[in-house]
Amino acid sequence: MVQPIANTLVESQALYLDPAIRDWVLIPIMIVMVLVGVLRDQVTILLGANTFKKPGLKAIRETKALQRGTVLRLYGNNIPPPSFHARKIYLSSAFERGTFLKNPAAANQPVNPMTDPQGMEMMMEGMKKNMAMIIPQTIIMAWVNFFFSGFVLIKLPFPLTLRFKSMLQRGVETPDMDVTWVSSLSWYFLNLFGLRSIFTLLLGEDNAADGMRDMQSMAAMGGAAPGQPQDFHKLFLAERENLELTPHEWELEDVEYRLLVKYGKRTEGEYQLYKKSLIEDVVAASENATSLQENKLKTRRKGGGKRD
Amino acid sequence: MSKFSFSSAVATLQELRKTGERKSDLVVSLGEIIIESVWSVYEQIFIAALDLKNDKLAKICLDNLEKRFANSPRVKILEGMKLEAEGKLDDASTIYKNILEADESNVAQGFLALDRAAGKRVIATFKAKGQISEAIEALSKYLDVYCNDTEAWLELSALYLEQHLYQQARFCLEEVILLQPQNHLSHLKYAEILYTSDNIPLALREYCRVVELCDDYLRALYGIKLCTEHLLSLENTSSSSSKSQVSTSLYDAKILSELKLLATERILNTYSRKSRDTATDKSNEFKKYIVEWLQAA
C-alpha cells in the first residue's frame, strides 16, 4: 500500500514540543527583545538629546555661497549683462580659489574628518549610536546561543521550500527535519527583523529601537560613510563649471517692444521681426565675447605654465 | 487633540466659569495648551507695545518673560530692544554683543523673526546712532554670510543711498532682483537708482519691465515718459552735431516716441478711470492743466 508522501512526512515528523519551551523560551525571547528595543530607544534619546548643534557661521557661509551661484544661474537673466558677467567672474574665481570654504588653505586636500573638530564630533556621535545598537543585540544573541542552542521552538502552519532551511533552522544542523520547524536562533532573527511594526505601535514613528536600521547603516558604511562631511570644494568646482557654461540672455533686451505689443501698439508679427534683428546683434556680440574669453584662457594658461 | 482652536478653548473655559462647573480634567487639558503658548503672545505684545511707546505694558510682558526664561538669549534680545526704545543705545549694543560672543550664529536664527536676531539688532543700533558707515560695514559682513536675505540687501541699498553711493546701491538692488525676479517693486527701485545715476537707457528698460510685470503702474509709466523725453532730446541734439552717433544709439527714435505716447496715454487713462466719480469743479480745472502739460511735453 502506497501512502502519500506528505502524509508520511507529517507523521514521521510529528514532534511534540514541551509547553515549557513555549513558556520559558519562545515568549521570553520575544519579550526580552521588545524590552531591549524600548530601552534602546530611550538610550538613543538620552545620547542624542544634545546632538543638535547649530552650524557655525563659516559653515552657513559655505552653503549660502553655493546657493548664490545657483541663484545667479537661474535668475541671472533679470539683471543687465555687465552686472551678470561681473558676478559670474567673481563667483567662479572665488569658487575656484575656495574663498568661501571654512578653511580656504585646505582647498585642494580631500576632506579628512579627523582634522575637522566638527567632523570628529559627528563621527563620535555615530559611534555612540552604533554602540547602543550593537552591544545589546550581541548580548541577546549570545544569550540565545548559549542557553537555547539547538532548541526547536515553533512549527510554521504553512509548508515552505527547502531553501528556507538555512534561514529557519539556524543552529540545528539536521538535514532531514521539515523546514516548517523554527530553531531558537532563527526565532531571534525573525524577531530582530520582524518587530519593527510592534515598535512603531509602541513608540511611534521614527523610533530608534528598530534593529533593521543599524543593518542599513552598516550597509551604507561600505559606500559613503554616514556622517562624513561633504567636500565643499568639489561642490564649488562643480558649481563653477555650471556657472561658466551659463549663457546670459537678458530678459530686458526687447522689453520696450514687448510693452508696445502688450498694449496693442505693435503686432506679434512685427515683434518677431524685431527679435530676429536683435538676435543678429546678439550673435555678433557673443562672438566678440567668446574671442575675449579665449584670450583670457590663453593668458591664464600662460600664467599657470609660468608657475610650474 | 488634533484640532485645537484658541477661541473655542477660551470660550469653553469662560462657559465653565459662568456655570461654576469644575470639570477639572477638561480645564487642565485646555489650560496647559493655553499657558504654553502664552509666552510667544507676551513676546508679540511686548514688541507691539515698544512700537507704540506703551512702556507700562512692555514692562509687564518683559517681567513675566524674564521670570519664566531666566537666561534665554531670546529674552535678552527683547531686553535690548527695550533699552533701544528708551534711547540707551550703547547699553543695548553691549547686550547684543555679549549674546553674539556666546553664540556667533545668533545673527539670524530660523525660529526668530529675522529682525529680532542679535546681529541685526546691532546693525539697527548703529543706524539709530547715526553711524551709517559702521552700519554699512556690519551689514556687509552679515550679507557676506547670509547672502540670500532679501530684506538685508534692501536695507543696505537704502543705507548706501543715504550716503549717495549709487553704484553700491545699484549692486545691492541687483542682488534683490536676483532673489526676487518677479517683484516689480525691486525693479522700480532699481530703475530709479539708474535714473538718478544718469543711466537713462537702462532705466528706461527697467521701467518698461515694471509696467510689464504690473499693469499700468503709474510711477513706472511716468518714469518711462521722463526717460523717453530725455533720450529723444539727446537724439535731437546729437543728430544736429554728428550723424554717426545716432545710428549706434540703443534705440531708434520711432520706438522711443511710441513708448512716450503709450506712457502718456496710459497715465491719462488710469487717472480718468480713478477719479471719475469724485471729481469736483476745482480739481477738474486743475486736471485740465495737467493733461495739457502731459500731452504737450
Interface residues (C-beta under 8 A of the other chain):
Chain A: K54 P55 G56 L57 I60 R61 K64 A65 Q67 R68 V71 L72 Y75 G76 N78 I79 P80 S83 R87 E251 L252 V255 E256 Y257 R258 L259 L260 K262 Y263 K265 R266
Chain B: D103 E104 S105 V107 D144 V145 Y146 C147 N148 F171 E174 I177 L178 L179 P181 L202 L204 R205 E206 C208 R209 V211 E212 Y251 I255 E258 L259 L262 R266
